[in-house]
Amino acid sequence: MSGRTRYRYLDNLIQAFVVVLLVSNLVAPKVTAVGPFRISGAQLMFPITYIFGDIFTEVYGYAASRRAIWSAFFASALLAVIGMIAVALPPAPEWHDQAAFATVFNFVPRLVIASLIAYWCGEFTNAFVMAKLKLLTNGKFLWVRTIGSTVAGQLVDTVVVITLAMGGILETSALIRLIISGYLTKVLYEAAMTPVTYLVVNWLKRAENVDTYDEDTDFNPFTSREHKEHSLPPDALPEPESS
């Protein structure tokens, strides 16, 4: 892979990131009640993708996060398209599970488009804010970067997906309630996972011998140019942060 630094764990992490996003799409139709709140299956896993995004940007830089985002985007689009095609194919006479199969895989085009656009906008917002905050904080206060980027990214994601998916169907007041409840749930999820993010980030920086600052990065989501990364010897890496 000329022109790109080889890391031990980056490719595996990107694969795990894609799997988490695909699983969250598959379990999304399930809705459960927690007191007055309604939580979909996707909300159990989708916020984890933002934790992955924070780790990619913090350790490997914006370019690595950009690669992960596009990989997951195309995987999700492929799942949706193949799912709709599979549901549309006529079932064999002896196969009686068409209705159950359609419940899971009959992705509604409007919802698919809304979720893909929201995912793309939210993840790139998260990565951009994370990278910029690292420069502003000079690599300190990781919790500020993880939570701050999630506050921005999840706001964009939640507003876009609910507006595009439900706009014109629900009243404005109902849309606002959905946005607020979904947004708060995701941000609180990320905040609660901050200690785990600290552990993973600190371990990866040592294991990969890298701590990336996006000083000369092209933040265009559509470019393939890499950033100039700061790979430091182990004794020069910053001391692990504690949450």
N, C-alpha and C positions, 0 to 999 in steps of 0.2 A: 504494500500500500504506500506508494511513493507520495511524499509530501504530507503524510499524516502520521503522527506519532502512534505507535502501537502500545496499547495498554492491556494489562492482563484481564481486567474485569469489565471494561467499557462495553464490549459487544454483548456479554452476558447480561449486563444491566439493561441494555436497550431491548434485548429479547424479553426480559422479564417485564419491562415497561409496556411493551406491545401486548403481552399476554394479559396483564392486569386490565388494560383498556378494553380488550376484546371480551374478557370475562364480565366486566362491568356492563358492557352492551348487552350481553346475553341474559344477565340476571335483572336487567332494568324493568321488565314487565311486572315483577313481583312488588307489591306495595304492602307495607306493614304499618300497624298503628302503634305509636308510642305515646300514650296519653292523648293529647289533642293533636299531636303532630302526625303527619303521614310521610313515611320515608320509603323510597324505592330501593330496590336491590342495588341499583347503580351507585347510590349514595354510600353504600358500605365500602366500595372499592375505588370509585372514581377519584376521590380526594387523594388517594395514594399516588395517582399519576403526577400530582403537583409536588409531592414529596420527592418523587423521582426527578422531576424537573429541577427542583432546587439542588439536588445532589449533582446532577449533570453539570449545571452551570457553575456551581461553587467549586467543584473539583476539576472538571475537565474544560470548562468554558462554554460560552454561548454557542460556538460552532458544533460542539458535541450535542448540546441540547437541541439545536436546530435539526441535526441528523436524526435524533431520536423522535422528535415531533413529526417529521415527515414520514418516517418509517411507520409509526403508529397510525398516522392519518390514512396512508394508503391501505394498511391492513384493515382498518375499520371500514373504509369505503368498499373494499373487496368483500368483506363479510356481509355488508348490507346488500350489495348487488347480487352476490351468489345466493344469499338467503331469500331474496325476493324471487329470483329465478326458480330456485328449488321449490318454493311454495306454489308457484304458478304451474309447474309441471303436473300433469294429471297423475294421481296416485294409482298404483296397481290395485286391481279389484280385491285382492286378498289382504291389502294393507289398510288398516282401519285407524291409523293414528294421524290422519291428515289434519284434523282440527287442533290437536295438541301441538303438532309440529308447526302449524301456522301461527299459533299463539306466541311461540318463541321467535320464529324466524320471519314472520310476515311484517318486515319493517315498513312503516309508512313513509313514503318518499319525503313528505314535508318534514317529518321528525328526523329522518336521516340527514337531510340537508341542513336543518337547523343545528343538530348536534355536531356535525362535522365542522360547520362554520364557527360555532361557539368554541369547540375544542381548539381549533386552529388559532383563533384570536386570543383565547384565554391563555393557552400554553406559551405563545410567543410573547404575550404581555408579561407573563410570569418570568420568563427567561430574561427578557430585556431589563425589567425592574431589578431582578436579582443581580445581574451583572453590573448595572449602574450603581446599585447600593453598595456592592463590594468595593468599588472604587471610592465612593464617597466616605465609607467607613474605614478605608484602608485595611480591609480584611478583618476587621474586628466586629464584635457584636453579631454573630451569626444569626441569633434569634431575630434581630431586627430585619435581616435580609429575608429569612424564610417566611416570617409572618407578613412583612411588608409586601413581598412579591405575591404572596397568596391573596392578600387583601385586594391587590390590584387585579391579578389574573382571574380570581374567582368572581370578582364583580363583573368583569367583562364577559366571562363565560356564562354566568347565570342570567345576566340581563339579555344577552344575545339569544341564548337557547330558548328561554321562556317567551321572549317577544316574538321570535320567528316561528316558534312551534304553536303558541297559543294566541297570538295576536289576532283579533277579529273573531275569536271563538269565545274568549272570556272577557268579562268586563274589566276595565282598567284597575279597579280596586282589587279584584281577584288576582290579576297579574302581579300587582305590587306585593300582595301577601305572599304569593308563590316565590317571588324574587327574594324577598326579605328572609323568609324561612329557609329556603334553599341555600342562600348565601351565608347566613349565620351558621348553619350546620356545617358547611364546608370549612369555613374559617376556624371555627372552634375545633374541628377535627384536626386541622393542620397544627393549631397551637398545642393541642394535647400530644401530638406526635413529635414535638420539637426535641425532646430528649433523645428519641430514636434517631432523628436526623443528625444530631450532634455526634452520636456514636458512629454512625455510618460514615459521615463526612470525615471525621478525624481519622478513622481507620483507613479509609481509601486514600487520603492524602499521604499517609505514611506508606501504605502498601504500593501505591503507584508512583511515589516520589514526585509529586506534582502539586502545585498550588497555583491555579490559573487566575490571572487578572486580565480582563478584556479591555486593555488600554488601546489596542490598535485594531479592534474588531470591526468588521463590516456587519452591522446588525440587520441588513436586508435579509428577510426570510427566504428569498428566492436565489440567493447567491450560494455558491459552493466553496467560496474562498475560506481558508482557515484563518484563525487568529494567531497572533504571536503570543505564545504561552510562556509562563515563567515556571520552568522546571528546576527545582532547587535540590541540592544535595540533602540527604536526610538530616544532617546536623544544622542545616540552614532553614529547614521548614519551621513555621511558627509552632509554638507550643499548642497542644490540643486545647480547644476551648471547652469550657464546661457550661452547662445550661443553668 
